[in-house]
Amino acid sequence: MSPVGFGPSDINNPRNVQWGMVPESFWLTKVLIFDFDWIAKEVSKAQHPMPDHEAISSSVAGLKETFRILRSFEIRLAMTSNLKLSMVIEQLSGWNLAEEFDCIRCAEELPSLKPSPDLHINVMETLGIRPFKAIALETAHEGVEAARHAGLFCITMTGSGLMADYELDSFTGEPIIFLLEKIDRVKRRQLEIN
């Protein structure tokens, strides 16, 4: 378990590394690649049963806090979508989330859409990351296929019926570092098997 308040500067302390106090995910996962619909679903969870500005603001604040924690562990954020870039940026800006992503790749930027892996591969090339250092969070069959063809570990939402590597109720549902530690253990087992 990671101590409360543990951050990237603590990796410079050899005692923390030696004693296993640095989360394993600090080394393995460096980029989370979200499908636009994943973020839309996280925000819309606050809109049921009636759209409520306060509930949406709370949901967005939860995402922003999760993103802040991820950045403190030097984990970058990216997004892919089969939608047009202008539509994605407009919606993300409306939620005040557009600036949270280091890289966004959409429909008109590449010749092939999901299930082709081109969007994911382009994100990894842009950010200088190899597939085992990234996780794709997808909501549709085409996205899961694209992630698999790109060599990515893929997470879907619980109950989606999609065949992914891991299912998750909500990205903001549990402390993110503990979640990444669990996912990285699964990823490491898969790497050992392959």
GROMACS elastic network, one bead per residue, 0.5 to 0.9 nm:
[ bonds ]
;  ai    aj funct       b0    kb
    1    20     6  0.85501   500
    1    21     6  0.69288   500
    1    22     6  0.85736   500
    1    23     6  0.74146   500
    1   178     6  0.77667   500
    1   181     6  0.89327   500
    2     5     6  0.84813   500
    2     6     6  0.66363   500
    2    20     6  0.87166   500
    2    21     6  0.57236   500
    2    22     6  0.66580   500
    2    23     6  0.62444   500
    2   177     6  0.80787   500
    2   178     6  0.81800   500
    3     6     6  0.55820   500
    3    21     6  0.73788   500
    3    22     6  0.89554   500
    4     7     6  0.89372   500
    6     9     6  0.82093   500
    6    10     6  0.65776   500
    6    21     6  0.86754   500
    6    22     6  0.80669   500
    6    73     6  0.89544   500
    7    10     6  0.56640   500
    7    11     6  0.76644   500
    7    22     6  0.86007   500
    7    69     6  0.88680   500
    7    72     6  0.60767   500
    7    73     6  0.60206   500
    8    11     6  0.56564   500
    8    12     6  0.80118   500
    8    22     6  0.86812   500
    8    26     6  0.81131   500
    8    72     6  0.64037   500
    8    73     6  0.52802   500
    8    74     6  0.70853   500
    9    12     6  0.59387   500
    9    13     6  0.79513   500
    9    73     6  0.89758   500
   10    13     6  0.54953   500
   10    14     6  0.86279   500
   10    16     6  0.70103   500
   10    17     6  0.86952   500
   10    21     6  0.89969   500
   10    22     6  0.76526   500
   11    14     6  0.70753   500
   11    15     6  0.89051   500
   11    16     6  0.66696   500
   11    17     6  0.65212   500
   11    21     6  0.88220   500
   11    22     6  0.64882   500
   12    15     6  0.88103   500
   12    16     6  0.81453   500
   12    17     6  0.82535   500
   13    16     6  0.55999   500
   13    17     6  0.69565   500
   13    18     6  0.89698   500
   14    17     6  0.51765   500
   14    18     6  0.60252   500
   14    19     6  0.84826   500
   15    18     6  0.50181   500
   15    19     6  0.59102   500
   15    20     6  0.83869   500
   15    21     6  0.82462   500
   16    19     6  0.52570   500
   16    20     6  0.60569   500
   16    22     6  0.60004   500
   17    20     6  0.52307   500
   17    21     6  0.59978   500
   17    22     6  0.56386   500
   17    23     6  0.89364   500
   18    21     6  0.76740   500
   18    22     6  0.87400   500
   19    22     6  0.81759   500
   20    23     6  0.73189   500
   20    24     6  0.82988   500
   21    24     6  0.88307   500
   22    25     6  0.84325   500
   22    26     6  0.70288   500
   22    27     6  0.89696   500
   23    26     6  0.54809   500
   23    27     6  0.78898   500
   23   177     6  0.76584   500
   23   178     6  0.85658   500
   23   180     6  0.86550   500
   23   181     6  0.65305   500
   24    27     6  0.58016   500
   24    28     6  0.66706   500
   24    29     6  0.86833   500
   24   180     6  0.85109   500
   24   181     6  0.62024   500
   24   184     6  0.70278   500
   24   185     6  0.81231   500
   25    29     6  0.54093   500
   25    30     6  0.81648   500
   25    73     6  0.89597   500
   25   177     6  0.77353   500
   25   180     6  0.57801   500
   25   181     6  0.52913   500
   25   182     6  0.85659   500
   25   183     6  0.81425   500
   25   184     6  0.56762   500
   25   185     6  0.84053   500
   26    29     6  0.64195   500
   26    30     6  0.74211   500
   26    73     6  0.63861   500
   26    74     6  0.78420   500
   26    75     6  0.80134   500
   26   177     6  0.89778   500
   26   180     6  0.87387   500
   26   181     6  0.85991   500
   27    30     6  0.73084   500
   27   133     6  0.81913   500
   28   132     6  0.72344   500
   28   133     6  0.53500   500
   28   134     6  0.80159   500
   28   184     6  0.67461   500
   28   187     6  0.86470   500
   28   188     6  0.85287   500
   29    32     6  0.76649   500
   29    75     6  0.70357   500
   29   132     6  0.75176   500
   29   134     6  0.54766   500
   29   135     6  0.70504   500
   29   180     6  0.77851   500
   29   184     6  0.72267   500
   30    73     6  0.86194   500
   30    74     6  0.68895   500
   30    76     6  0.61102   500
   30    77     6  0.86789   500
   30   129     6  0.76652   500
   30   133     6  0.53326   500
   30   134     6  0.58726   500
   30   135     6  0.83768   500
   31    74     6  0.87481   500
   31    75     6  0.53920   500
   31    77     6  0.56776   500
   31    78     6  0.70787   500
   31   124     6  0.84169   500
   31   127     6  0.84275   500
   31   129     6  0.76443   500
   31   133     6  0.65596   500
   31   135     6  0.64615   500
   31   136     6  0.85967   500
   32    75     6  0.73095   500
   32    76     6  0.64200   500
   32    77     6  0.51173   500
   32    78     6  0.61241   500
   32    79     6  0.81787   500
   32   133     6  0.89122   500
   32   134     6  0.57428   500
   32   136     6  0.60033   500
   32   137     6  0.73092   500
   33    76     6  0.86441   500
   33    77     6  0.61432   500
   33    79     6  0.51602   500
   33    80     6  0.69115   500
   33   103     6  0.89279   500
   33   120     6  0.76573   500
   33   123     6  0.80709   500
   33   134     6  0.71270   500
   33   135     6  0.60269   500
   33   137     6  0.61089   500
   33   138     6  0.85140   500
   34    37     6  0.81295   500
   34    38     6  0.64303   500
   34    39     6  0.72053   500
   34    77     6  0.75962   500
   34    78     6  0.61241   500
   34    80     6  0.63414   500
   34    81     6  0.85786   500
   34   135     6  0.84205   500
   34   136     6  0.59340   500
   34   138     6  0.65570   500
   35    38     6  0.53838   500
   35    39     6  0.71459   500
   35    78     6  0.86756   500
   35    79     6  0.56292   500
   35    80     6  0.51269   500
   35    81     6  0.57307   500
   35    82     6  0.88775   500
   35   136     6  0.76069   500
   35   137     6  0.60383   500
   35   138     6  0.52679   500
   35   139     6  0.69651   500
   35   140     6  0.89179   500
   35   143     6  0.74940   500
   36    39     6  0.54853   500
   36    40     6  0.63496   500
   36    41     6  0.87697   500
   36    79     6  0.63267   500
   36    80     6  0.63588   500
   36    81     6  0.55965   500
   36    82     6  0.86664   500
   36    83     6  0.84036   500
   36    88     6  0.72199   500
   36    92     6  0.88806   500
   36   138     6  0.85068   500
   36   139     6  0.88549   500
   37    41     6  0.60044   500
   37    42     6  0.85214   500
   37    81     6  0.79153   500
   37   138     6  0.77961   500
   37   139     6  0.65239   500
   37   140     6  0.87077   500
   38    41     6  0.51772   500
   38    42     6  0.62642   500
   38    43     6  0.87522   500
   38   137     6  0.69513   500
   38   138     6  0.64643   500
   38   139     6  0.60382   500
   38   156     6  0.87284   500
   38   157     6  0.83531   500
   38   171     6  0.89489   500
   39    42     6  0.50105   500
   39    43     6  0.62313   500
   39    44     6  0.84904   500
   39    63     6  0.86456   500
   39    92     6  0.87875   500
   40    43     6  0.52132   500
   40    44     6  0.59758   500
   40    45     6  0.86524   500
   40    91     6  0.87163   500
   40    92     6  0.87057   500
   41    45     6  0.61099   500
   42    45     6  0.55150   500
   42    46     6  0.77180   500
   42    59     6  0.72175   500
   42    60     6  0.82998   500
   42    63     6  0.80530   500
   42   170     6  0.70127   500
   42   171     6  0.75285   500
   42   172     6  0.81960   500
   43    46     6  0.60038   500
   43    47     6  0.75168   500
   43    55     6  0.89338   500
   43    56     6  0.61768   500
   43    57     6  0.85804   500
   43    58     6  0.89255   500
   43    59     6  0.55636   500
   43    60     6  0.62075   500
   43    63     6  0.83168   500
   43    95     6  0.82991   500
   44    48     6  0.72663   500
   44    51     6  0.83464   500
   44    56     6  0.72022   500
   44    59     6  0.81724   500
   45    48     6  0.61890   500
   45    55     6  0.88406   500
   45    56     6  0.82272   500
   45    59     6  0.77045   500
   46    49     6  0.84749   500
   46    50     6  0.87353   500
   46    51     6  0.75968   500
   46    52     6  0.75486   500
   46    53     6  0.89756   500
   46    54     6  0.87727   500
   46    55     6  0.51029   500
   46    56     6  0.52973   500
   46    57     6  0.85168   500
   46    58     6  0.77131   500
   46    59     6  0.59824   500
   47    50     6  0.55407   500
   47    52     6  0.58888   500
   47    53     6  0.82509   500
   47    55     6  0.66040   500
   47    56     6  0.63754   500
   48    51     6  0.63579   500
   48    52     6  0.82377   500
   49    52     6  0.88899   500
   51    55     6  0.78278   500
   51    56     6  0.76989   500
   52    55     6  0.52942   500
   52    56     6  0.62373   500
   52    57     6  0.86103   500
   53    56     6  0.51370   500
   53    57     6  0.60709   500
   53    58     6  0.85746   500
   54    57     6  0.50574   500
   54    58     6  0.61768   500
   54    59     6  0.86850   500
   55    58     6  0.50225   500
   55    59     6  0.62265   500
   55    60     6  0.86601   500
   56    59     6  0.50304   500
   56    60     6  0.61411   500
   56    61     6  0.84589   500
   56    95     6  0.83357   500
   57    60     6  0.51114   500
   57    61     6  0.59918   500
   57    62     6  0.85618   500
   57    95     6  0.79918   500
   58    62     6  0.62036   500
   58    63     6  0.87435   500
   59    62     6  0.50819   500
   59    63     6  0.64009   500
   59    64     6  0.87098   500
   59   172     6  0.89498   500
   60    63     6  0.50506   500
   60    64     6  0.61194   500
   60    65     6  0.85875   500
   60    95     6  0.67446   500
   60    96     6  0.78532   500
   60    97     6  0.77583   500
   61    64     6  0.50185   500
   61    65     6  0.61319   500
   61    66     6  0.85789   500
   62    65     6  0.51834   500
   62    66     6  0.62180   500
   62    67     6  0.86175   500
   62   172     6  0.66785   500
   63    66     6  0.50397   500
   63    67     6  0.60901   500
   63    68     6  0.85325   500
   63    97     6  0.86774   500
   63   171     6  0.81729   500
   63   172     6  0.65451   500
   64    68     6  0.60781   500
   64    69     6  0.86736   500
   64    97     6  0.75656   500
   64   100     6  0.77945   500
   65    69     6  0.63007   500
   65    70     6  0.86572   500
   65   172     6  0.89830   500
   66    69     6  0.51867   500
   66    70     6  0.62791   500
   66    71     6  0.87166   500
   66   171     6  0.83889   500
   66   172     6  0.65771   500
   66   175     6  0.83057   500
   66   176     6  0.67311   500
   67    71     6  0.61629   500
   67    72     6  0.86332   500
   67    75     6  0.87232   500
   67    76     6  0.87428   500
   67    77     6  0.79084   500
   67   100     6  0.73698   500
   68    71     6  0.51412   500
   68    72     6  0.62941   500
   68    73     6  0.89458   500
   68   100     6  0.89090   500
   69    72     6  0.50722   500
   69    73     6  0.67733   500
   69    74     6  0.89379   500
   69    75     6  0.87798   500
   69   176     6  0.76377   500
   69   177     6  0.81556   500
   70    73     6  0.52920   500
   70    74     6  0.65189   500
   70    75     6  0.52228   500
   70    76     6  0.73505   500
   70    77     6  0.85099   500
   70   176     6  0.75397   500
   70   177     6  0.78489   500
   71    75     6  0.50944   500
   71    76     6  0.63511   500
   71    77     6  0.83805   500
   72    75     6  0.74190   500
   73    76     6  0.89022   500
   73   177     6  0.88713   500
   76   101     6  0.75600   500
   76   102     6  0.65198   500
   76   103     6  0.88364   500
   76   127     6  0.86268   500
   77   100     6  0.71130   500
   77   102     6  0.56069   500
   77   103     6  0.70841   500
   77   104     6  0.89674   500
   78   100     6  0.85638   500
   78   101     6  0.51548   500
   78   102     6  0.55824   500
   78   104     6  0.56831   500
   78   105     6  0.81727   500
   78   123     6  0.71160   500
   78   127     6  0.89542   500
   79   101     6  0.69165   500
   79   102     6  0.83918   500
   79   103     6  0.63641   500
   79   105     6  0.63006   500
   79   106     6  0.82447   500
   79   120     6  0.86522   500
   79   123     6  0.80559   500
   80    83     6  0.87100   500
   80   103     6  0.85322   500
   80   104     6  0.58483   500
   80   106     6  0.57014   500
   80   107     6  0.85124   500
   80   119     6  0.61961   500
   80   120     6  0.68756   500
   80   123     6  0.79889   500
   80   143     6  0.89977   500
   81    84     6  0.76308   500
   81    85     6  0.80748   500
   81    88     6  0.79090   500
   81   104     6  0.81629   500
   81   105     6  0.65722   500
   81   107     6  0.64229   500
   81   113     6  0.82184   500
   81   114     6  0.80282   500
   81   119     6  0.78827   500
   81   143     6  0.86869   500
   82    85     6  0.87801   500
   82   105     6  0.86775   500
   82   106     6  0.56281   500
   82   108     6  0.83169   500
   82   113     6  0.58908   500
   82   114     6  0.66179   500
   82   119     6  0.88041   500
   83    86     6  0.85491   500
   83    87     6  0.68910   500
   83    88     6  0.68068   500
   83   106     6  0.59809   500
   83   107     6  0.53889   500
   83   108     6  0.81741   500
   84    87     6  0.54209   500
   84    88     6  0.64541   500
   84    89     6  0.88021   500
   84   106     6  0.57374   500
   84   107     6  0.52672   500
   84   108     6  0.61836   500
   84   109     6  0.86701   500
   85    88     6  0.51156   500
   85    89     6  0.60510   500
   85    90     6  0.84229   500
   85   104     6  0.80097   500
   85   105     6  0.73188   500
   85   106     6  0.52179   500
   85   107     6  0.69193   500
   85   108     6  0.72314   500
   85   109     6  0.81522   500
   86    89     6  0.52455   500
   86    90     6  0.60017   500
   86    91     6  0.86334   500
   87    90     6  0.51692   500
   87    91     6  0.62728   500
   87    92     6  0.86171   500
   88    91     6  0.53130   500
   88    92     6  0.60688   500
   88    93     6  0.84198   500
   88    98     6  0.85988   500
   88   104     6  0.89169   500
   88   106     6  0.80892   500
   89    92     6  0.50920   500
   89    93     6  0.58294   500
   89    94     6  0.84092   500
   89    97     6  0.88829   500
   89    98     6  0.61425   500
   89   104     6  0.88869   500
   90    93     6  0.51679   500
   90    94     6  0.61952   500
   90    95     6  0.88454   500
   90    98     6  0.82620   500
   91    94     6  0.50132   500
   91    95     6  0.65116   500
   91    96     6  0.86270   500
   91    97     6  0.86279   500
   91    98     6  0.82340   500
   92    95     6  0.51406   500
   92    96     6  0.60602   500
   92    99     6  0.84535   500
   93    97     6  0.57416   500
   93    98     6  0.50255   500
   93    99     6  0.79591   500
   94    97     6  0.76611   500
   94    98     6  0.83960   500
   95    98     6  0.77985   500
   96    99     6  0.75098   500
   96   100     6  0.85544   500
   97   100     6  0.54122   500
   97   101     6  0.77580   500
   98   101     6  0.63412   500
   99   102     6  0.77172   500
  101   104     6  0.67390   500
  102   127     6  0.81762   500
  103   123     6  0.65511   500
  103   126     6  0.76642   500
  103   127     6  0.76383   500
  104   123     6  0.74858   500
  105   108     6  0.86150   500
  105   109     6  0.66447   500
  105   110     6  0.81886   500
  105   119     6  0.60599   500
  105   120     6  0.81425   500
  105   122     6  0.76905   500
  105   123     6  0.68825   500
  106   109     6  0.57603   500
  106   110     6  0.74817   500
  106   113     6  0.82890   500
  106   119     6  0.71787   500
  107   110     6  0.63877   500
  107   111     6  0.78632   500
  107   112     6  0.78022   500
  107   113     6  0.61746   500
  107   114     6  0.88710   500
  107   119     6  0.83357   500
  108   111     6  0.72226   500
  108   112     6  0.89304   500
  108   113     6  0.88101   500
  109   112     6  0.89456   500
  109   119     6  0.85132   500
  110   113     6  0.72787   500
  110   118     6  0.71233   500
  110   119     6  0.70148   500
  110   122     6  0.86475   500
  111   118     6  0.82268   500
  112   115     6  0.82736   500
  112   116     6  0.59265   500
  112   117     6  0.80992   500
  112   118     6  0.63350   500
  112   119     6  0.78135   500
  113   116     6  0.55436   500
  113   117     6  0.77244   500
  113   118     6  0.70742   500
  113   119     6  0.70034   500
  113   142     6  0.88227   500
  113   146     6  0.86563   500
  114   117     6  0.63400   500
  114   118     6  0.75907   500
  114   119     6  0.73409   500
  114   120     6  0.89307   500
  114   142     6  0.53063   500
  114   143     6  0.57365   500
  114   144     6  0.86982   500
  114   145     6  0.75677   500
  114   146     6  0.54820   500
  114   147     6  0.87515   500
  115   118     6  0.86264   500
  115   141     6  0.78481   500
  115   143     6  0.58221   500
  115   144     6  0.75599   500
  115   145     6  0.53146   500
  115   147     6  0.80807   500
  115   149     6  0.82620   500
  116   119     6  0.75422   500
  116   120     6  0.87066   500
  116   142     6  0.80030   500
  116   143     6  0.85254   500
  116   145     6  0.75617   500
  116   146     6  0.51098   500
  116   147     6  0.85963   500
  116   149     6  0.73779   500
  116   150     6  0.84418   500
  117   120     6  0.54765   500
  117   121     6  0.60251   500
  117   122     6  0.85352   500
  117   143     6  0.85067   500
  117   145     6  0.77544   500
  117   147     6  0.62510   500
  117   148     6  0.78676   500
  117   149     6  0.56127   500
  117   150     6  0.50816   500
  117   151     6  0.87955   500
  118   121     6  0.50579   500
  118   122     6  0.59381   500
  118   123     6  0.85651   500
  118   146     6  0.77378   500
  118   150     6  0.77331   500
  119   122     6  0.51915   500
  119   123     6  0.63222   500
  119   124     6  0.88140   500
  119   146     6  0.81694   500
  120   123     6  0.51454   500
  120   124     6  0.63218   500
  120   125     6  0.86742   500
  120   136     6  0.82644   500
  120   146     6  0.72619   500
  120   147     6  0.67349   500
  120   150     6  0.64596   500
  120   152     6  0.85453   500
  121   124     6  0.51348   500
  121   125     6  0.61321   500
  121   126     6  0.85165   500
  121   131     6  0.83816   500
  121   147     6  0.88864   500
  121   150     6  0.60770   500
  122   125     6  0.50758   500
  122   126     6  0.59904   500
  122   127     6  0.85454   500
  123   126     6  0.50941   500
  123   127     6  0.61542   500
  123   128     6  0.83495   500
  123   129     6  0.83791   500
  124   127     6  0.51919   500
  124   128     6  0.57196   500
  124   130     6  0.64422   500
  124   131     6  0.72199   500
  124   134     6  0.79704   500
  125   129     6  0.63624   500
  125   130     6  0.79419   500
  126   129     6  0.79542   500
  129   132     6  0.83008   500
  129   133     6  0.63051   500
  129   134     6  0.72039   500
  130   133     6  0.56317   500
  130   134     6  0.71433   500
  130   151     6  0.89697   500
  131   134     6  0.54327   500
  131   135     6  0.79199   500
  131   150     6  0.70427   500
  131   151     6  0.55658   500
  131   152     6  0.52035   500
  131   153     6  0.78813   500
  132   135     6  0.78156   500
  132   151     6  0.74082   500
  132   152     6  0.64032   500
  132   153     6  0.72417   500
  132   187     6  0.80433   500
  132   191     6  0.84427   500
  133   152     6  0.83579   500
  133   153     6  0.89561   500
  134   152     6  0.63754   500
  134   153     6  0.70335   500
  135   147     6  0.85481   500
  135   152     6  0.59313   500
  135   153     6  0.50738   500
  135   154     6  0.58495   500
  135   155     6  0.73572   500
  136   143     6  0.85470   500
  136   144     6  0.81321   500
  136   147     6  0.62702   500
  136   152     6  0.63701   500
  136   153     6  0.62225   500
  136   155     6  0.61830   500
  136   156     6  0.86163   500
  137   143     6  0.84482   500
  137   144     6  0.83239   500
  137   147     6  0.87128   500
  137   153     6  0.87212   500
  137   154     6  0.58832   500
  137   156     6  0.59389   500
  137   157     6  0.83368   500
  138   141     6  0.81277   500
  138   142     6  0.86748   500
  138   143     6  0.54509   500
  138   144     6  0.59288   500
  138   147     6  0.81365   500
  138   154     6  0.69443   500
  138   155     6  0.61980   500
  138   156     6  0.52893   500
  138   157     6  0.77608   500
  138   164     6  0.88415   500
  139   142     6  0.86169   500
  139   143     6  0.67728   500
  139   144     6  0.75619   500
  139   155     6  0.84837   500
  139   156     6  0.57283   500
  139   157     6  0.66259   500
  139   160     6  0.74396   500
  139   162     6  0.81678   500
  140   143     6  0.53193   500
  140   144     6  0.64044   500
  140   145     6  0.87659   500
  140   156     6  0.81370   500
  140   160     6  0.81304   500
  140   162     6  0.73066   500
  141   144     6  0.51542   500
  141   145     6  0.61990   500
  141   146     6  0.85934   500
  141   162     6  0.62888   500
  141   163     6  0.81838   500
  142   145     6  0.51693   500
  142   146     6  0.61293   500
  142   147     6  0.86438   500
  143   147     6  0.60952   500
  143   148     6  0.85650   500
  143   154     6  0.89937   500
  144   147     6  0.51279   500
  144   148     6  0.61888   500
  144   149     6  0.86394   500
  144   154     6  0.65399   500
  144   155     6  0.81558   500
  144   156     6  0.79065   500
  144   162     6  0.75426   500
  144   163     6  0.75932   500
  144   164     6  0.65663   500
  145   148     6  0.51141   500
  145   149     6  0.61231   500
  145   150     6  0.85332   500
  145   164     6  0.89641   500
  146   149     6  0.51829   500
  146   150     6  0.61635   500
  146   151     6  0.87074   500
  146   152     6  0.86957   500
  147   150     6  0.50671   500
  147   151     6  0.63192   500
  147   152     6  0.51370   500
  147   153     6  0.71563   500
  147   154     6  0.62904   500
  148   151     6  0.50275   500
  148   152     6  0.55376   500
  148   153     6  0.71523   500
  148   154     6  0.71763   500
  148   164     6  0.85424   500
  149   152     6  0.75566   500
  153   164     6  0.80007   500
  153   165     6  0.62384   500
  153   166     6  0.82550   500
  153   187     6  0.70545   500
  154   164     6  0.55004   500
  154   165     6  0.53354   500
  154   166     6  0.65912   500
  154   167     6  0.87267   500
  155   164     6  0.58456   500
  155   165     6  0.59280   500
  155   167     6  0.55062   500
  155   168     6  0.69036   500
  156   159     6  0.85914   500
  156   160     6  0.69400   500
  156   161     6  0.87546   500
  156   162     6  0.68958   500
  156   163     6  0.81835   500
  156   164     6  0.62231   500
  156   165     6  0.80104   500
  156   166     6  0.64635   500
  156   168     6  0.62519   500
  156   169     6  0.85997   500
  157   160     6  0.57202   500
  157   161     6  0.86840   500
  157   162     6  0.84400   500
  157   166     6  0.84680   500
  157   167     6  0.52814   500
  157   169     6  0.55419   500
  157   170     6  0.70932   500
  157   171     6  0.88771   500
  158   161     6  0.77640   500
  158   162     6  0.88455   500
  158   166     6  0.86602   500
  158   168     6  0.51260   500
  158   169     6  0.51119   500
  158   170     6  0.83313   500
  159   162     6  0.80227   500
  159   167     6  0.80172   500
  159   168     6  0.89009   500
  159   169     6  0.83478   500
  160   163     6  0.87434   500
  160   167     6  0.85488   500
  161   164     6  0.89687   500
  162   167     6  0.89197   500
  163   166     6  0.85404   500
  164   167     6  0.71437   500
  165   186     6  0.83605   500
  165   187     6  0.85807   500
  166   183     6  0.75938   500
  166   186     6  0.84640   500
  168   171     6  0.68945   500
  168   173     6  0.87510   500
  169   172     6  0.88133   500
  169   173     6  0.71260   500
  170   173     6  0.50416   500
  170   174     6  0.80678   500
  171   174     6  0.75147   500
  171   176     6  0.76718   500
  171   179     6  0.87513   500
  172   175     6  0.72964   500
  172   176     6  0.70366   500
  173   176     6  0.81701   500
  174   177     6  0.86260   500
  174   178     6  0.74878   500
  174   179     6  0.67846   500
  175   178     6  0.56131   500
  175   179     6  0.64233   500
  175   180     6  0.89202   500
  176   180     6  0.61344   500
  176   181     6  0.85631   500
  177   180     6  0.50924   500
  177   181     6  0.61388   500
  177   182     6  0.86919   500
  178   181     6  0.50453   500
  178   182     6  0.63243   500
  178   183     6  0.86995   500
  179   182     6  0.52106   500
  179   183     6  0.62529   500
  179   184     6  0.85852   500
  180   184     6  0.58930   500
  180   185     6  0.84905   500
  181   184     6  0.51427   500
  181   185     6  0.62838   500
  181   186     6  0.88611   500
  182   185     6  0.52564   500
  182   186     6  0.66041   500
  182   187     6  0.88169   500
  183   186     6  0.51487   500
  183   187     6  0.61859   500
  183   188     6  0.86315   500
  184   188     6  0.59482   500
  184   189     6  0.85053   500
  185   188     6  0.51353   500
  185   189     6  0.63082   500
  185   190     6  0.87260   500
  186   189     6  0.52103   500
  186   190     6  0.63388   500
  186   191     6  0.87658   500
  187   190     6  0.50836   500
  187   191     6  0.62298   500
  187   192     6  0.87012   500
  188   191     6  0.50242   500
  188   192     6  0.62291   500
  188   193     6  0.86936   500
  189   192     6  0.50870   500
  189   193     6  0.62710   500
  189   194     6  0.87238   500
  190   193     6  0.51092   500
  190   194     6  0.62061   500
  191   194     6  0.52048   500
